[in-house]
């Protein structure tokens, strides 16, 4: 089965670029793992249902697999203390007309 293609928006790529080198390597390795197996993450609940998270130390990658297009849509990468609020804000912005 071919791997999924990650769709990483500019704001997420900028966040990853600002991370320390060892954490950046971990995030990139995690993105490769998610691309190979989109079900590797844990499902989120409540307002974020339908999304998955993948942990890299204290950081989280929040993503949504699109199985028809074989794309992993990365919504956010950030520290666990505030990542879920960031994702909720991104989703609210996407829903506004």
Short mmCIF file of the C-alpha atoms (twelve columns), coordinates in Angstrom:
data_MODEL
# 
_entry.id   MODEL 
# 
loop_
_atom_site.group_PDB 
_atom_site.id 
_atom_site.type_symbol 
_atom_site.label_atom_id 
_atom_site.label_alt_id 
_atom_site.label_comp_id 
_atom_site.label_asym_id 
_atom_site.label_seq_id 
_atom_site.Cartn_x 
_atom_site.Cartn_y 
_atom_site.Cartn_z 
_atom_site.pdbx_PDB_model_num 
ATOM 1  C CA . UNK A 1  0.000   0.000  0.000  1 
ATOM 2  C CA . UNK A 2  1.535   3.361  -1.009 1 
ATOM 3  C CA . UNK A 3  2.217   5.976  1.657  1 
ATOM 4  C CA . UNK A 4  0.027   8.987  2.280  1 
ATOM 5  C CA . UNK A 5  1.267   12.440 1.338  1 
ATOM 6  C CA . UNK A 6  1.481   14.962 4.191  1 
ATOM 7  C CA . UNK A 7  -0.233  18.311 3.592  1 
ATOM 8  C CA . UNK A 8  1.617   20.761 5.841  1 
ATOM 9  C CA . UNK A 9  0.368   24.373 5.819  1 
ATOM 10 C CA . UNK A 10 2.875   27.243 5.942  1 
ATOM 11 C CA . UNK A 11 2.088   28.164 9.561  1 
ATOM 12 C CA . UNK A 12 2.773   24.586 10.710 1 
ATOM 13 C CA . UNK A 13 6.023   24.408 8.708  1 
ATOM 14 C CA . UNK A 14 7.125   27.689 10.307 1 
ATOM 15 C CA . UNK A 15 6.413   26.278 13.765 1 
ATOM 16 C CA . UNK A 16 8.488   23.172 13.028 1 
ATOM 17 C CA . UNK A 17 11.372  25.279 11.673 1 
ATOM 18 C CA . UNK A 18 11.587  27.192 14.979 1 
ATOM 19 C CA . UNK A 19 11.943  24.033 17.104 1 
ATOM 20 C CA . UNK A 20 15.283  22.814 18.513 1 
ATOM 21 C CA . UNK A 21 17.132  20.453 16.121 1 
ATOM 22 C CA . UNK A 22 16.568  17.255 18.123 1 
ATOM 23 C CA . UNK A 23 12.832  17.927 18.474 1 
ATOM 24 C CA . UNK A 24 12.606  18.890 14.796 1 
ATOM 25 C CA . UNK A 25 14.127  15.511 13.864 1 
ATOM 26 C CA . UNK A 26 11.556  13.762 16.070 1 
ATOM 27 C CA . UNK A 27 8.679   15.660 14.446 1 
ATOM 28 C CA . UNK A 28 9.936   14.829 10.944 1 
ATOM 29 C CA . UNK A 29 10.321  11.165 11.891 1 
ATOM 30 C CA . UNK A 30 6.790   11.181 13.319 1 
ATOM 31 C CA . UNK A 31 5.429   12.701 10.094 1 
ATOM 32 C CA . UNK A 32 7.069   9.870  8.140  1 
ATOM 33 C CA . UNK A 33 5.494   7.321  10.508 1 
ATOM 34 C CA . UNK A 34 2.060   8.942  10.135 1 
ATOM 35 C CA . UNK A 35 2.436   8.992  6.344  1 
ATOM 36 C CA . UNK A 36 3.192   5.276  6.360  1 
ATOM 37 C CA . UNK A 37 0.350   4.448  8.781  1 
ATOM 38 C CA . UNK A 38 -2.312  7.156  9.247  1 
ATOM 39 C CA . UNK A 39 -3.912  5.181  12.078 1 
ATOM 40 C CA . UNK A 40 -0.732  5.413  14.183 1 
ATOM 41 C CA . UNK A 41 -2.141  8.355  16.165 1 
ATOM 42 C CA . UNK A 42 -4.738  8.374  18.915 1 
ATOM 43 C CA . UNK A 43 -8.252  9.653  18.144 1 
ATOM 44 C CA . UNK A 44 -9.377  12.879 19.765 1 
ATOM 45 C CA . UNK A 45 -12.780 13.325 21.390 1 
ATOM 46 C CA . UNK A 46 -15.489 15.918 21.925 1 
ATOM 47 C CA . UNK A 47 -15.051 19.059 19.796 1 
ATOM 48 C CA . UNK A 48 -12.050 17.569 18.003 1 
ATOM 49 C CA . UNK A 49 -13.651 14.264 17.080 1 
ATOM 50 C CA . UNK A 50 -12.485 12.955 13.712 1 
ATOM 51 C CA . UNK A 51 -8.923  14.166 14.287 1 
ATOM 52 C CA . UNK A 52 -5.933  12.195 15.500 1 
ATOM 53 C CA . UNK A 53 -2.899  13.127 17.557 1 
ATOM 54 C CA . UNK A 54 0.610   11.740 17.523 1 
ATOM 55 C CA . UNK A 55 2.933   12.408 20.465 1 
ATOM 56 C CA . UNK A 56 6.587   13.395 20.196 1 
ATOM 57 C CA . UNK A 57 7.807   13.923 23.731 1 
ATOM 58 C CA . UNK A 58 5.704   16.825 25.069 1 
ATOM 59 C CA . UNK A 59 4.675   17.974 21.596 1 
ATOM 60 C CA . UNK A 60 1.666   16.843 19.620 1 
ATOM 61 C CA . UNK A 61 0.942   16.572 15.916 1 
ATOM 62 C CA . UNK A 62 -2.782  16.944 15.254 1 
ATOM 63 C CA . UNK A 63 -3.880  15.675 11.858 1 
ATOM 64 C CA . UNK A 64 -6.775  14.411 9.761  1 
ATOM 65 C CA . UNK A 65 -6.309  11.581 7.248  1 
ATOM 66 C CA . UNK A 66 -8.119  11.943 3.920  1 
ATOM 67 C CA . UNK A 67 -8.377  8.335  2.780  1 
ATOM 68 C CA . UNK A 68 -9.894  9.064  -0.628 1 
ATOM 69 C CA . UNK A 69 -7.070  11.409 -1.697 1 
ATOM 70 C CA . UNK A 70 -4.451  9.558  0.423  1 
ATOM 71 C CA . UNK A 71 -3.390  12.788 2.130  1 
ATOM 72 C CA . UNK A 72 -2.545  13.525 5.755  1 
ATOM 73 C CA . UNK A 73 -3.784  17.036 6.557  1 
ATOM 74 C CA . UNK A 74 -1.607  18.349 9.391  1 
ATOM 75 C CA . UNK A 75 -3.580  20.953 11.336 1 
ATOM 76 C CA . UNK A 76 -1.078  21.886 14.034 1 
ATOM 77 C CA . UNK A 77 2.175   21.017 15.778 1 
ATOM 78 C CA . UNK A 78 2.732   22.337 19.267 1 
ATOM 79 C CA . UNK A 79 3.248   21.798 22.974 1 
ATOM 80 C CA . UNK A 80 0.612   19.710 24.692 1 
ATOM 81 C CA . UNK A 81 -0.414  22.548 27.037 1 
ATOM 82 C CA . UNK A 82 -1.963  24.674 24.265 1 
ATOM 83 C CA . UNK A 83 -2.151  22.630 21.062 1 
ATOM 84 C CA . UNK A 84 -5.803  21.654 21.436 1 
ATOM 85 C CA . UNK A 85 -6.929  25.280 21.805 1 
ATOM 86 C CA . UNK A 86 -4.922  26.135 18.668 1 
ATOM 87 C CA . UNK A 87 -6.620  23.351 16.731 1 
ATOM 88 C CA . UNK A 88 -10.068 24.433 17.932 1 
ATOM 89 C CA . UNK A 89 -9.318  27.978 16.693 1 
ATOM 90 C CA . UNK A 90 -8.142  26.659 13.305 1 
ATOM 91 C CA . UNK A 91 -11.329 24.619 12.921 1 
ATOM 92 C CA . UNK A 92 -13.519 27.615 13.847 1 
ATOM 93 C CA . UNK A 93 -11.748 29.745 11.222 1 
ATOM 94 C CA . UNK A 94 -12.248 27.027 8.586  1 
ATOM 95 C CA . UNK A 95 -15.999 26.847 9.311  1 
ATOM 96 C CA . UNK A 96 -16.652 30.590 8.941  1 
ATOM 97 C CA . UNK A 97 -17.996 31.624 5.516  1 
# 
